[in-house]
Amino acid sequence: MRKLLITLLLVLGTLFAQNPNTAAYPGSTAADTDLFVANNGHGGTTLNGSISNSVTSIVLTSGTNFVAPVIITIESEVIHCTTLTTNTLSGCTRGLEGTSAASHADTTRVYALNTAWYHNQVAAEVKALEGHFPSISGIRKANGSSADTVATSNTDYLPPTNPSLGVDSGPSALTQKYTNDTSTGTATSKLVKVSAADKVIKAATTDTDGMVGICVSGCTTSGSSEIAIAGTVACVFDGATTLGDWVTISSSTAGDCHDSGDIGASTPTTQVIGQVLTTNGAGGTYNVAIQLHAGRRTVTGTTNHVSVTNGDGVSGNPTLDLPTAAITVSCQAGLGDGLNAIAAGTYLESTCYNPFGVTWTITSIKCFTDNSGTSTLDVKNGAGTSLLTGTITCTSSFAAGTQSATTTIASADNLKFSFVADGTSKQTTWIVTGTR
């Protein structure tokens, strides 16, 4: 009887023993070095040389049946090894799983078998995963109503709301938790903004931007509320809706959404909340696809002054004053290699194209020759109108010409140069400068 009782106690102790292994998750993601790699090399191999009870590298006759990291058994000793290079196991930890490190003779059999440790480690990881995620009974059903309903099957639930960021209020919306304003507060299915006190408050009819989402739960004047910031959520509309239209802030009822018209026909001047998902003949609570955008900025200005209005989050309407100084432009052309004289004659060249889309105002036309001889230059626009009152006699100090009444070059126009060489000049350069 006594022997039977002892046997029974041993069996019960085995049945209720705790798993000795510790899971890597959720502290880290379990890797092969945590779980090791199983393989079908049941036939194993043999030692290629004897080993002591302390070596951490083991040479095998053949490494074909092994995949690292691996658990091996030599006689009664269990060893964990992390690396296999051809026939050599390294990074080995000796005498594990209740066994003792020992010396082993050459040609002793080496097996790669799944031990109790391997099973326990996999079991520990599975238990860690199961404990980290809630059961179905703790997950709220996506039933499209304002009340939470516990799900009863795998086909009708959404993940539960996280304390700060989660999923709430069907069909499916991403939410964020905020502290409610204690005066005006928030209201279910109404637009909210963040107040100066860093609390959410129902939108006012005068608001044109600054909305952070739609209140879906806890919408009162105390505590905290869940605000839908993305996805699909219900919103109270101040009037009829049309599928696909813009959703903006109501200017007639505080906190309401407003159908702002065809998304393809106009762009709202106030903040866009999202798009209407159903067509309805009158005001009511309807689903919205939230796509929060900032209020549209309108940019206006003159030559050197830019104004921005309706800027989201901007205190006042910003302006930008640009420098009044015009941009200087310059064009250079010419002939000659500086070595050989340019033969006497008249040379025509069209260049200095104006590609900038604005008119150039010419401020100077100059001509250079290396010999300060009798070579001359005339310049005309594309229409053949002269830009000089007379030709320039070119010099080595860049002689400047006298401009005519025509001092501009239109966009996409070019200059026509007429150079009369004296037969001794070896190089000539023509410079036209101006502003745009």
SEGU-611229 format. One line per field, with one value per residue (C-alpha): residue in one letter; residue number from 1; x, y, z. Coordinates in nm, 4 decimals, always signed. Example, Ala and Ser with C-alpha at 12.3 -4.5 7.8 and 13.67 -1.06 7.14 Angstrom:
residu = [A  S];
num = [1  2];
u = [+1.2300  +1.3670];
v = [-0.4500  -0.1060];
w = [+0.7800  +0.7140];
***
This chain:
residu = [M  R  K  L  L  I  T  L  L  L  V  L  G  T  L  F  A  Q  N  P  N  T  A  A  Y  P  G  S  T  A  A  D  T  D  L  F  V  A  N  N  G  H  G  G  T  T  L  N  G  S  I  S  N  S  V  T  S  I  V  L  T  S  G  T  N  F  V  A  P  V  I  I  T  I  E  S  E  V  I  H  C  T  T  L  T  T  N  T  L  S  G  C  T  R  G  L  E  G  T  S  A  A  S  H  A  D  T  T  R  V  Y  A  L  N  T  A  W  Y  H  N  Q  V  A  A  E  V  K  A  L  E  G  H  F  P  S  I  S  G  I  R  K  A  N  G  S  S  A  D  T  V  A  T  S  N  T  D  Y  L  P  P  T  N  P  S  L  G  V  D  S  G  P  S  A  L  T  Q  K  Y  T  N  D  T  S  T  G  T  A  T  S  K  L  V  K  V  S  A  A  D  K  V  I  K  A  A  T  T  D  T  D  G  M  V  G  I  C  V  S  G  C  T  T  S  G  S  S  E  I  A  I  A  G  T  V  A  C  V  F  D  G  A  T  T  L  G  D  W  V  T  I  S  S  S  T  A  G  D  C  H  D  S  G  D  I  G  A  S  T  P  T  T  Q  V  I  G  Q  V  L  T  T  N  G  A  G  G  T  Y  N  V  A  I  Q  L  H  A  G  R  R  T  V  T  G  T  T  N  H  V  S  V  T  N  G  D  G  V  S  G  N  P  T  L  D  L  P  T  A  A  I  T  V  S  C  Q  A  G  L  G  D  G  L  N  A  I  A  A  G  T  Y  L  E  S  T  C  Y  N  P  F  G  V  T  W  T  I  T  S  I  K  C  F  T  D  N  S  G  T  S  T  L  D  V  K  N  G  A  G  T  S  L  L  T  G  T  I  T  C  T  S  S  F  A  A  G  T  Q  S  A  T  T  T  I  A  S  A  D  N  L  K  F  S  F  V  A  D  G  T  S  K  Q  T  T  W  I  V  T  G  T  R];
num = [1  2  3  4  5  6  7  8  9  10  11  12  13  14  15  16  17  18  19  20  21  22  23  24  25  26  27  28  29  30  31  32  33  34  35  36  37  38  39  40  41  42  43  44  45  46  47  48  49  50  51  52  53  54  55  56  57  58  59  60  61  62  63  64  65  66  67  68  69  70  71  72  73  74  75  76  77  78  79  80  81  82  83  84  85  86  87  88  89  90  91  92  93  94  95  96  97  98  99  100  101  102  103  104  105  106  107  108  109  110  111  112  113  114  115  116  117  118  119  120  121  122  123  124  125  126  127  128  129  130  131  132  133  134  135  136  137  138  139  140  141  142  143  144  145  146  147  148  149  150  151  152  153  154  155  156  157  158  159  160  161  162  163  164  165  166  167  168  169  170  171  172  173  174  175  176  177  178  179  180  181  182  183  184  185  186  187  188  189  190  191  192  193  194  195  196  197  198  199  200  201  202  203  204  205  206  207  208  209  210  211  212  213  214  215  216  217  218  219  220  221  222  223  224  225  226  227  228  229  230  231  232  233  234  235  236  237  238  239  240  241  242  243  244  245  246  247  248  249  250  251  252  253  254  255  256  257  258  259  260  261  262  263  264  265  266  267  268  269  270  271  272  273  274  275  276  277  278  279  280  281  282  283  284  285  286  287  288  289  290  291  292  293  294  295  296  297  298  299  300  301  302  303  304  305  306  307  308  309  310  311  312  313  314  315  316  317  318  319  320  321  322  323  324  325  326  327  328  329  330  331  332  333  334  335  336  337  338  339  340  341  342  343  344  345  346  347  348  349  350  351  352  353  354  355  356  357  358  359  360  361  362  363  364  365  366  367  368  369  370  371  372  373  374  375  376  377  378  379  380  381  382  383  384  385  386  387  388  389  390  391  392  393  394  395  396  397  398  399  400  401  402  403  404  405  406  407  408  409  410  411  412  413  414  415  416  417  418  419  420  421  422  423  424  425  426  427  428  429  430  431  432  433  434  435  436];
u = [+0.0000  +0.2813  +0.4546  +0.1300  +0.0864  +0.4393  +0.3867  +0.0603  +0.2279  +0.5045  +0.2468  +0.0490  +0.3681  +0.4475  +0.0987  +0.0999  +0.4660  +0.5295  +0.7002  +1.0630  +1.1274  +1.0848  +0.9366  +1.1230  +0.7933  +0.6747  +1.0127  +1.1476  +1.0469  +1.1488  +1.4274  +1.5931  +1.8469  +1.5562  +1.3663  +1.6466  +1.5853  +1.4425  +1.5519  +1.5060  +1.8667  +1.7694  +2.0569  +2.2994  +2.6710  +2.9817  +3.2502  +3.5575  +3.8003  +3.7449  +3.6215  +3.6689  +3.3903  +3.4640  +3.5174  +3.2617  +3.3455  +3.2675  +3.3958  +3.1580  +3.2345  +2.9540  +2.7387  +2.4869  +2.2089  +2.2390  +2.0979  +2.2090  +2.1150  +2.0678  +2.0174  +2.2405  +2.2760  +2.6059  +2.5581  +2.3616  +2.4709  +2.2437  +2.4267  +2.2962  +2.5092  +2.4434  +2.6608  +2.7458  +3.0335  +3.0611  +3.1288  +3.2068  +2.9528  +3.0493  +2.9005  +2.8089  +2.6702  +2.7444  +2.5528  +2.2044  +1.8528  +1.9627  +2.2578  +2.6281  +2.9116  +3.1343  +3.4259  +3.3380  +3.5562  +3.6248  +3.3502  +3.0855  +2.7381  +2.5947  +2.2192  +2.0046  +1.6835  +1.4023  +1.4330  +1.1895  +1.3500  +1.2537  +0.8907  +0.8807  +1.0247  +0.7671  +0.4918  +0.6166  +0.6080  +0.2530  +0.1332  +0.2967  +0.1120  -0.2223  -0.1780  -0.0904  -0.4101  -0.7646  -1.0183  -1.3223  -1.5366  -1.3311  -1.3675  -1.6479  -1.8717  -1.8819  -2.2586  -2.2838  -2.4573  -2.3357  -2.3475  -2.0760  -2.1902  -1.9725  -1.8859  -1.9793  -1.7879  -1.4793  -1.6840  -1.8388  -1.5741  -1.3196  -1.0133  -1.0923  -1.0298  -0.6766  -0.6568  -0.5061  -0.5545  -0.7976  -1.0990  -1.4433  -1.7993  -1.8918  -1.8409  -1.4672  -1.2823  -0.9435  -0.9853  -0.7790  -0.8593  -0.8916  -0.9999  -1.3418  -1.4034  -1.6067  -1.8247  -1.9492  -1.8100  -1.8569  -2.1545  -2.1887  -2.1414  -2.0445  -1.7283  -1.4719  -1.1642  -0.8933  -0.9435  -0.6784  -0.6865  -0.5843  -0.9268  -1.1747  -1.4827  -1.7748  -1.7246  -1.8839  -2.0789  -1.8058  -1.5271  -1.3731  -1.0853  -0.9046  -1.1266  -0.9505  -1.2297  -1.5788  -1.6725  -1.7882  -1.7991  -1.7690  -1.9038  -2.0009  -1.8671  -1.6457  -1.3870  -1.2418  -1.3849  -1.2865  -1.2499  -1.2592  -0.9682  -0.9785  -1.1968  -1.5751  -1.7892  -2.1354  -2.1788  -2.4883  -2.5591  -2.7388  -2.9175  -2.9501  -2.6471  -2.5261  -2.2960  -1.9378  -1.9762  -1.7318  -1.7998  -1.7178  -1.8077  -2.1672  -2.2176  -2.5794  -2.5696  -2.2776  -2.0833  -2.2761  -2.1260  -2.2274  -2.2513  -2.0377  -2.1098  -1.9686  -1.6077  -1.5346  -1.6970  -1.5590  -1.3000  -1.4293  -1.2756  -1.3137  -1.1583  -1.2495  -1.3620  -1.4051  -1.6661  -2.0356  -2.1042  -2.4823  -2.7482  -3.0212  -3.3073  -3.2851  -3.0567  -2.9728  -2.6897  -2.5018  -2.1675  -1.8638  -1.5276  -1.2973  -1.0128  -0.9149  -0.7562  -0.6497  -0.8631  -0.7704  -0.5227  -0.5917  -0.2823  -0.3051  -0.0458  +0.1183  +0.4633  +0.6435  +0.3752  +0.2083  -0.0874  -0.2141  -0.5647  -0.7611  -0.4414  -0.5165  -0.3713  -0.2246  -0.2658  -0.3768  -0.3182  +0.0523  +0.2109  +0.5407  +0.7161  +0.9633  +1.2606  +1.1702  +1.5097  +1.4829  +1.6942  +1.9952  +2.0416  +2.3396  +2.4096  +2.7462  +2.8278  +3.1237  +3.3663  +3.7317  +3.9855  +4.2282  +4.5041  +4.3970  +4.2617  +3.8915  +3.8653  +3.7245  +3.3512  +3.0078  +2.9131  +2.5533  +2.4628  +2.1274  +2.1507  +2.0600  +1.7148  +1.4781  +1.3298  +1.1989  +0.8393  +0.8870  +1.0230  +1.3902  +1.4814  +1.8213  +2.0543  +2.3831  +2.5317  +2.9116  +3.1643  +3.5240  +3.7997  +4.1582  +4.3069  +4.0900  +4.0680  +3.7794  +3.5510  +3.1909  +2.8779  +2.5044  +2.2280  +1.8590  +1.5657  +1.3922  +1.1647  +1.4651  +1.4333  +1.7737  +1.8572  +2.1319  +2.1266  +2.4352  +2.7000  +2.9573  +3.3271  +3.4678  +3.7709  +3.9808  +3.8076  +3.4532  +3.3099  +2.9469  +2.6899  +2.4118  +2.0742  +1.7792  +1.4217  +1.3635  +1.5114  +1.3180  +1.3231  +0.9931  +0.9666  +1.0677  +1.2427  +1.6161  +1.8918  +2.0464  +2.4117  +2.5834  +2.9627  +3.1781  +3.5361  +3.8315  +4.0453  +4.2922  +4.0773  +4.1466  +3.8708  +3.5484  +3.3014  +2.9560  +2.7863  +2.4205  +2.2976  +1.9536  +1.6899  +1.3742];
v = [+0.0000  +0.2348  +0.1627  +0.2317  +0.5647  +0.6748  +0.5769  +0.7745  +1.0835  +1.0622  +1.0372  +1.3344  +1.5350  +1.4650  +1.5605  +1.8943  +1.9863  +2.3368  +2.3908  +2.4774  +2.6680  +3.0454  +3.1930  +3.4635  +3.6355  +3.9057  +4.0414  +3.9522  +3.7482  +3.3834  +3.2979  +2.9732  +3.0238  +3.0126  +2.7181  +2.5380  +2.3577  +2.0073  +1.7709  +1.4124  +1.3036  +1.0236  +0.8064  +1.0696  +1.0256  +0.9628  +1.1722  +1.2368  +1.2329  +1.2129  +1.5145  +1.6227  +1.7337  +2.1053  +2.1603  +2.3796  +2.2698  +1.9154  +1.7586  +1.5098  +1.2426  +1.3924  +1.7010  +1.6009  +1.5028  +1.8176  +2.1730  +2.4424  +2.5607  +2.2001  +1.9831  +1.6731  +1.3713  +1.1886  +0.8836  +1.0280  +1.3928  +1.6557  +1.9408  +2.2585  +2.3904  +2.7139  +2.6859  +2.4166  +2.4675  +2.1639  +1.8881  +2.1042  +2.2090  +2.5136  +2.7384  +2.4252  +2.4357  +2.1107  +1.8984  +2.0452  +1.9252  +1.7558  +1.5731  +1.6059  +1.7056  +1.4085  +1.2938  +1.0874  +0.8572  +0.8739  +0.7183  +0.7512  +0.7949  +1.1488  +1.1940  +1.4979  +1.4177  +1.6368  +1.6316  +1.7276  +2.0747  +2.1338  +2.0416  +2.2548  +2.5594  +2.5422  +2.4961  +2.7977  +3.0194  +2.9045  +2.9768  +3.3199  +3.4031  +3.2797  +3.4813  +3.7963  +3.8069  +3.8179  +3.5414  +3.5900  +3.6549  +3.9678  +4.1155  +4.3495  +4.2700  +4.5082  +4.5409  +4.9005  +5.0147  +5.2588  +4.9909  +4.7271  +4.3673  +4.0699  +3.8561  +3.4891  +3.3571  +3.4220  +3.5776  +3.8758  +4.0561  +4.3342  +4.3830  +4.5531  +4.9193  +4.9931  +5.2388  +5.5025  +5.3807  +5.1149  +5.0140  +5.1310  +5.1854  +4.9888  +4.9253  +4.9930  +5.3003  +5.3758  +5.5721  +5.7775  +5.8569  +6.2194  +6.3968  +6.5618  +6.9327  +6.9804  +7.2670  +7.2151  +6.8627  +6.6186  +6.4386  +6.0993  +6.1048  +6.4729  +6.6449  +6.7479  +6.9701  +7.0144  +7.3164  +7.5523  +7.3416  +7.0363  +6.8721  +6.7681  +6.9812  +6.9714  +7.1773  +7.5208  +7.6520  +7.9121  +7.6542  +7.6053  +7.3747  +7.2095  +6.8996  +6.5890  +6.3367  +6.2187  +6.1165  +5.7531  +5.6635  +5.8304  +6.1475  +6.3652  +6.6555  +6.4393  +6.1660  +6.0646  +5.9737  +5.7673  +5.9823  +5.8156  +5.9496  +5.7143  +5.4468  +5.4350  +5.5933  +5.7452  +6.1242  +6.3414  +6.5402  +6.8728  +6.7866  +6.5515  +6.3550  +6.2103  +5.9119  +6.0186  +6.3882  +6.5850  +6.5937  +6.9242  +7.1094  +7.2257  +7.6006  +7.5601  +7.2978  +7.2692  +6.9458  +6.8234  +6.7029  +6.8726  +6.7444  +6.9963  +6.8759  +6.6652  +6.5681  +6.6063  +6.9460  +7.1613  +7.1814  +7.2953  +7.6087  +7.4598  +7.1477  +6.8201  +6.5487  +6.2717  +6.1367  +6.0532  +5.6788  +5.6794  +5.8884  +6.0199  +6.2646  +6.4461  +6.5053  +6.2142  +5.9930  +5.8356  +5.6671  +5.8676  +5.7523  +5.9718  +6.1309  +6.4327  +6.7127  +7.0621  +7.3549  +7.4746  +7.7604  +8.0318  +8.1990  +8.5428  +8.8059  +9.0650  +9.0847  +9.0861  +9.0222  +8.6871  +8.6408  +8.3082  +8.2797  +7.9982  +7.8343  +7.5450  +7.6120  +7.9467  +8.2470  +8.5216  +8.5179  +8.4863  +8.7033  +8.6905  +8.9950  +8.9196  +9.1384  +9.4106  +9.3871  +9.2268  +8.9276  +9.0110  +8.8139  +8.8067  +8.6627  +8.6256  +8.5444  +8.6008  +8.4719  +8.3802  +8.1491  +8.4178  +8.2723  +8.3373  +8.6626  +8.6691  +8.7294  +9.0683  +9.0514  +9.0664  +8.7830  +8.7213  +8.5253  +8.4678  +8.3709  +8.4890  +8.3237  +8.4372  +8.1168  +8.2508  +8.3351  +8.7032  +9.0086  +9.1039  +9.4679  +9.5301  +9.7547  +9.7205  +9.5995  +9.5765  +9.4572  +9.3353  +9.2729  +9.1860  +9.4521  +9.7613  +9.8031  +9.9063  +9.6014  +9.6978  +9.5359  +9.5940  +9.4140  +9.3714  +9.1806  +8.8913  +9.1304  +9.3165  +9.6286  +9.7698  +9.7879  +10.0435  +10.3965  +10.3070  +10.0370  +9.9835  +10.0114  +9.7235  +9.7672  +9.5569  +9.7307  +9.6254  +9.9283  +10.0013  +10.0937  +10.3524  +10.1819  +10.2751  +10.3266  +9.9520  +9.8140  +9.4880  +9.1342  +8.9473  +8.5917  +8.3383  +8.6116  +8.6177  +8.8621  +8.8998  +9.0101  +9.1628  +9.1793  +9.3487  +9.2209  +9.4450  +9.1454  +9.1720  +9.0952  +8.7411  +8.7296  +8.9176  +8.8847  +9.0456  +9.0859  +9.1772  +9.2277  +9.3077  +9.2251  +9.0136];
w = [+0.0000  +0.0893  -0.2415  -0.4314  -0.2520  -0.3388  -0.7036  -0.7139  -0.5688  -0.8287  -1.1097  -0.9761  -0.9393  -1.3009  -1.4168  -1.2361  -1.2879  -1.4171  -1.7523  -1.6585  -1.9823  -2.0204  -2.3379  -2.5278  -2.6185  -2.5494  -2.4417  -2.7859  -3.0888  -3.0579  -3.3045  -3.4119  -3.1351  -2.8859  -3.0355  -3.2208  -3.5510  -3.5721  -3.8483  -3.9564  -3.9060  -3.6703  -3.7873  -3.6673  -3.7162  -3.5065  -3.3410  -3.5519  -3.2605  -2.8875  -2.6858  -2.3260  -2.0944  -2.1562  -2.5298  -2.7063  -3.0644  -3.1724  -3.4965  -3.6601  -3.9130  -4.1257  -4.0726  -4.3404  -4.0986  -3.8841  -3.9092  -3.6636  -3.4120  -3.2979  -2.9905  -2.9955  -2.7689  -2.7159  -2.4965  -2.1988  -2.2403  -2.4015  -2.5773  -2.7470  -3.0383  -3.2266  -3.5399  -3.7959  -4.0396  -4.2695  -4.0115  -3.7080  -3.4476  -3.2412  -2.9771  -2.7830  -2.4281  -2.2461  -1.9977  -2.0377  -1.9511  -1.6300  -1.7839  -1.7012  -1.9304  -1.9959  -2.2097  -2.5161  -2.7219  -3.0948  -3.3160  -3.0396  -3.1929  -3.2114  -3.2519  -3.3414  -3.1570  -3.0250  -2.6470  -2.3716  -2.3651  -2.7296  -2.6608  -2.3445  -2.5200  -2.8013  -2.5414  -2.3443  -2.6556  -2.7419  -2.3875  -2.3974  -2.7203  -2.5863  -2.2694  -2.4604  -2.6701  -2.5313  -2.5773  -2.7991  -2.4934  -2.4202  -2.7667  -2.8661  -3.1566  -3.4571  -3.4702  -3.5896  -3.2698  -3.0083  -2.7372  -2.6987  -2.7462  -2.6539  -2.9550  -2.9565  -3.2579  -3.4657  -3.7448  -3.5701  -3.3697  -3.3899  -3.1669  -2.8339  -2.7704  -2.6507  -2.3595  -2.5896  -2.9443  -3.0631  -3.2695  -3.1732  -3.2911  -3.6033  -3.8701  -3.8164  -3.6909  -3.5418  -3.2192  -2.9796  -2.6173  -2.5036  -2.1845  -2.2207  -2.1778  -1.8594  -1.9828  -2.3372  -2.3440  -2.6311  -2.7858  -2.9537  -3.3325  -3.3230  -3.4477  -3.1854  -3.1650  -2.9015  -2.6762  -2.5404  -2.2229  -2.4272  -2.3914  -2.6599  -2.7080  -2.9523  -3.2685  -3.2883  -3.5876  -3.6423  -3.6755  -4.0195  -3.9281  -3.6336  -3.6053  -3.4658  -3.5240  -3.4267  -3.0716  -3.0495  -2.6783  -2.3379  -2.4975  -2.1987  -1.9900  -1.7672  -1.7865  -2.1194  -2.4583  -2.7613  -3.0737  -3.4164  -3.6232  -3.9239  -4.0804  -4.0981  -3.8250  -3.7800  -3.7745  -3.7252  -4.0458  -4.0590  -4.3835  -4.6798  -4.8025  -5.1314  -5.1613  -5.2332  -5.1438  -4.9288  -4.5534  -4.3799  -4.0579  -4.0178  -3.9878  -3.8743  -3.5948  -3.3493  -3.3900  -3.6942  -4.0201  -4.3435  -4.7029  -4.8916  -5.2438  -5.5248  -5.4661  -5.8345  -5.8808  -5.6006  -5.3259  -4.9863  -4.8349  -4.4846  -4.3335  -4.5052  -4.2615  -4.5188  -4.7601  -4.7344  -4.7604  -4.8146  -4.9892  -4.7579  -4.8164  -4.4844  -4.1879  -3.9586  -3.8363  -4.1277  -4.1843  -4.2916  -4.4270  -4.2189  -4.4145  -4.2097  -4.4125  -4.3123  -4.4209  -4.7689  -4.7888  -5.0421  -5.1851  -5.3455  -5.4215  -5.6393  -5.7953  -5.4625  -5.1982  -5.1187  -4.8787  -4.7384  -4.5912  -4.4231  -4.3008  -4.0666  -3.7233  -3.8322  -3.6078  -3.8459  -4.2188  -4.3022  -4.5685  -4.7510  -4.8926  -5.1695  -5.2658  -5.5133  -5.6865  -6.0287  -6.1277  -6.3446  -6.6647  -6.8978  -7.2412  -7.4157  -7.7766  -8.0105  -8.2739  -8.3150  -8.1569  -8.0394  -8.2610  -8.6172  -8.7583  -8.8392  -9.2120  -9.3100  -9.3779  -9.2162  -8.9768  -8.8717  -8.5575  -8.3844  -8.0152  -7.6625  -7.6611  -7.3805  -7.2289  -6.8945  -6.9828  -6.8870  -7.0709  -7.0424  -7.0008  -7.1596  -6.9597  -7.1478  -7.4808  -7.5075  -7.7662  -7.7192  -7.9719  -7.8946  -8.1287  -8.0639  -8.4391  -8.6621  -8.6198  -8.5436  -8.3941  -8.4412  -8.2463  -8.3318  -8.1828  -8.3578  -8.5474  -8.6887  -8.4720  -8.3799  -8.0099  -8.0707  -8.2086  -8.4092  -8.4362  -8.1626  -8.2557  -8.0561  -7.8254  -7.5878  -7.2940  -7.3879  -7.5597  -7.4648  -7.7255  -7.7004  -7.6641  -7.8837  -7.7671  -7.7913  -7.4684  -7.4111  -7.5422  -7.5215  -7.3929  -7.6626  -7.8666  -7.9457  -8.0470  -8.3941  -8.4009  -8.7083  -8.6717  -8.9354  -8.9008  -8.9919  -9.0943  -8.8039  -8.4964  -8.3692  -8.1087  -8.0376  -7.7474  -7.7283  -7.3875  -7.3353  -6.9764  -6.8379  -6.5800  -6.5630];
***
